Amino acid sequence: MAAAATAIRDTVPVAERRPFWAGTPEIYFSKAIDNSRLVKVEDPRRNRELKQFGTALACLFLLVFTYAWQHFKAIEYGYQIESAKRELNGLTEMNRALRLEDASLRDPERIDVMARRMGLVPPEPGQVIRMDSAASDSNAAVMASVEPAMVMAGQ
């Protein structure tokens, strides 16, 4: 008989097995409750507490929001500063390259070689007037004057 009970128990899947005692059955009864005639009485102390809590919460929110806004603005300004530094470095490098190019273009030997290729000849004595030396000789004011230009034909 024990072998038959074991055989029956082994043939029934585990999910379908029920214990012999499942506990006390629970019974629910529904009861209709009518609260339509109840009137809520406001508690002034509770209202004051809620207003104080709301005010404190709003102040806390404003403080946190202000801190976050300042923090993100500081990060944004940091990015702007780094961008400006990169731009400054680029412009400084470009300025250095342009100064080197200017110095190479102003090289008198280079200008002399190009002038000879174009057929120009060295100036004769009296043809060169240095403007910077005339201004440095006298500290007095210089009056502008009209002088006829001398045109020389190339040979």
Order of alpha helices (4+ residues) and beta strands (2+ residues): alpha-alpha-alpha-alpha
